[in-house]
Amino acid sequence: MAKEEEKTTEQQIQEDLGINQDDLAKELLDQPSRFFFWSVTWARAARARRRQRLATRELEARLTKEFRELMANTQPGVRVTEKMIEDFMYGHPVYKQQSDELIKTEYAEDMLSVAKDAMKERYGALTELMRNQKDEQIMDTVAATEVMRDELAAQGEAREEKKTKRGKKEN
């Protein structure tokens, strides 16, 4: 049995944003749990981003200290500039790895923030679709009532015409 491929977060979001117009009532009932799920997922991503940002700041402080100590031991008396520290940091493999992790968590938070906002928009679309569906049902009912009224009127007219013809035959 082949293992089903896992969906990406983007695919899950896209699927959850879809609306089955054949069952709007169920879609409307499921909306709060979908919104809750993506809001909580966003909150977790925001927390992960804050942790990554803190870890990046801590690494920057540690690398700055390391560079200053290295310069003091290898080149005493040389004035250490911010540019020298930045060059050391940006070229450090651990800093590059930490920066990549921070970028990933920022992307996840941004994407989930958009998903959370899209879920709000989805609710608005669902309520509008439900309203339109009810309006269509009312219009269908009105149209059916008018057809029935016209049919009954036509039947009444036909009866009256038959009565009139019978009355003329009897006279």
N, C-alpha and C positions, 0 to 999 in steps of 0.2 A: 504494500500500500504506500503510495507516494505521500510524503509529508506536504501538507498545504503550506504554501509560502506565506510568511508573515507579512502583514500589510505595513507600509510605512505610516508614520504619523500623519503625513499629508493625505494619504489615501483614506485613512480612517476619518479624518476631518471632512474630506470631500464626501464620503459616504454618509456621514451623519448630517451633513448639511442638505442632502437630497430630500425631496419631498415626494411622497407617494400620493398623488392627487386622487387616487381611487379610494384612499382611506384617510381622509383629512382628520377625522375625529381621533383616530389612534395617533396620528402624527402630532396632533395638538396635546394629547395626553402624555406622550413620550418627551415632549419638548423640555419640561423642567429638569428631568433627569439628565438629558443630554447637556443642557446648559450647565448644570451642577458639575457633571463629569469634566467638561472642558475648562470650567473655571478653576476647579481644584487642580487639574493638570497644569494649568497656567501658573497657579500659585506655587506649585512645586518647582516649576521651571524658574520662576522668579527667585525662589529661595536658593536654588542651585547656582544661578547667576551671581547672586550676592556672595555666596561662598567662594565662587571662582574669582570674583573681583577682589575679595579679601585675601585669598591665597596669592593672587598676582601682586598685590601691594606688599604682602609679607616677603615674597620672593624678591621684589624690587629693593626693599630695604636690606635684605640679606646680601644681595649681589652688590649693592652700593657699598656696604660695609666691607665686603670681601675685596672689592676693587681698591678701595682706599687703603686697606691694609697691605695689599699686594704692591701698590705704588709706594707706600711708606717704606716697605722692606726692600724693594728693588730700585727705586729711584727717589731717594729721600730729597726733600727740598723742591720737587716738581709740584707745581700747583695743579691740583686735580680739578678739571672743569666738568660742568654738567654734561657737555658734549662727549667727553671721554667716558663718563659713567654710562651714558645712553648707548654709546657704541659698544662698550663691554657687555651691557645687558642684552641689547638687541642681537648680538652675535652669539650669545650663550645658548647652547642647545636646550637647557632646562627652561629658560625663559621662552624660547620659541614654542616648546611643547605646552607650557602653561598658557601662552597667548592663544594657541590653537584651541585649547579647552575652553577658554573664556569666550572665544568667538562662537564656538558650538553652542554654549549655553545661552549666549545672547540671541543667537538665531532661534533656538528653541523657544525662548521666552517671547520673542517678537511674533513668531508664527502662531503660538498659542494665544497670544493677545488678540491677534487678528481672528482666530477661530472663535474666541469668546465673544468678540464683537459681532461676528457673522451669525452666531447663535441668536443674538438679540434681534438681528435683522430677520432671521428665519422665523422667529416668533411673529414678527409683524407681517411677514408674507403669509404665514399660516392663518392668522386672523383675517387678513384680507381675502384669502381664498375661501375661507369658511363663509364670510359675509357674502361674497359673490355667489357661492353655491346656494346659500339660502335665498338670495335675490332671484336666482335662476329658478329655484323650486317654486317660489311665489309666482313668478311670471308664468311658469308652466301650469300652475294651478289656475291662475286667472285665465289663461288661454283655453284650458280644458273646460272651465266653467262657461266661458263665452260660447264655445262650440256646443256644449250641452244645452245652453239657453237657446241658441239658434236652432238646434235640432228640435227642441221642445216647441219652440214657436212655430217652426215649419209643420210639425205634427199637429199642433193646434189649428193652424190655418187649414191644413188638409182636412181635418175633422169638420171644421166650419164649412168648408167648401162642399163636403159630402152632404152635410145637413141641408145646405142651401139647395143642392141638386135634388135631394130627396123631397124637399118641400115643394120644389117646382114641379116634380113629377107627380106628386099627389094632387096638386091643384089642377 
